[in-house]
Amino acid sequence: MGITRRLFFKGVGLALGAVGLQSIAPNRLEAVQGSSVGDKRFEGAVGIEWLGHGSFLFTSCAGKSILLDPWLTTNPNCPDKYRRVGSFDAVDYVLWTHGHVDHFMLGDAKDVVEQYQPKIIAPWELSFFIKSEIPEADCLTFTLANKGATSDFDGIKITMVEAFHSAGAQLTGFQGTNRFVGEAVGYILEFENGLRVYHSGDTSLMGDMKTIIGDYYQPDIAILPIGGVFTMGPEEAAHACALIRPRMVIPEHYATFPVLEQSAEAFMEAVARRAPDVAVQVLQPGIPFQA
């Protein structure tokens, strides 16, 4: 990478300035600031809240809470209100995309399982790894456990899809020993009102974005990494928008570490050139969004 691991992670704990909420193309989706995802204003709609980096909280039309890649206690951009154990009203499901420590932190996983007893969806090998480390975890290994499969959970259809990325787990943090725990994945979530959200997970640009994600699943919203170094950067992610053709894209996986992109500006400019019909919605961690 041209830098040492020590240099890379030197700034991991720095608090980074929050970005503004902005869109650059007309669409039917509305940003709502200063409200709770559990607020009645989300009845019949879907709540999306960025928790920093690749972590998200989704609230379904019927009020089901879904955490995706909850990296909480050591995530420098996670809102303070979610760093405390028991800070969520409820967690019905947890989705994990892969085992990297900035997505799957074993300590956070243990806390979430102990506090909420959620149903857990993860790739096959990661599911068994979670079960081995957290025996009480309710891993839905025989309901949804591999790419290409779709299952219905309380009226929410969840599909596990391809992602091109490495996927080891570090049991003792960033400097820990790496253990392979299966391939990385992304997810399609189709909520009760028909809204489809594609969270790519950590990935490079790939052909599936057109032929599978765009042509077949046709998501309304895409959530894509833009930070570079470990995933797509701004230009690749903008080209992904042209392949997927969602109504809206939400950038993520940036501004967490010093080596990543520190704002969404370059991405917004690239989308304006490569996929001008796609709205860019830049979220601030901890500010709910209504879709």
Secondary structure as GFF3:
##gff-version 3
##sequence-region A 1 291
A	DSSP	alpha_helix	5	9	.	.	.	ID=ss1
A	DSSP	three_ten_helix	40	42	.	.	.	ID=ss2
A	DSSP	beta_strand	47	50	.	.	.	ID=ss3
A	DSSP	beta_strand	56	59	.	.	.	ID=ss4
A	DSSP	beta_strand	65	68	.	.	.	ID=ss5
A	DSSP	three_ten_helix	80	82	.	.	.	ID=ss6
A	DSSP	beta_strand	93	95	.	.	.	ID=ss7
A	DSSP	alpha_helix	106	116	.	.	.	ID=ss8
A	DSSP	beta_strand	119	121	.	.	.	ID=ss9
A	DSSP	alpha_helix	124	133	.	.	.	ID=ss10
A	DSSP	beta_strand	138	139	.	.	.	ID=ss11
A	DSSP	beta_strand	150	153	.	.	.	ID=ss12
A	DSSP	beta_strand	156	162	.	.	.	ID=ss13
A	DSSP	beta_strand	168	170	.	.	.	ID=ss14
A	DSSP	beta_strand	178	180	.	.	.	ID=ss15
A	DSSP	beta_strand	185	190	.	.	.	ID=ss16
A	DSSP	beta_strand	196	199	.	.	.	ID=ss17
A	DSSP	alpha_helix	208	208	.	.	.	ID=ss18
A	DSSP	pi_helix	209	217	.	.	.	ID=ss19
A	DSSP	beta_strand	221	225	.	.	.	ID=ss20
A	DSSP	alpha_helix	234	244	.	.	.	ID=ss21
A	DSSP	beta_strand	248	252	.	.	.	ID=ss22
A	DSSP	alpha_helix	265	274	.	.	.	ID=ss23
A	DSSP	beta_strand	279	280	.	.	.	ID=ss24
A	DSSP	beta_strand	289	290	.	.	.	ID=ss25
###
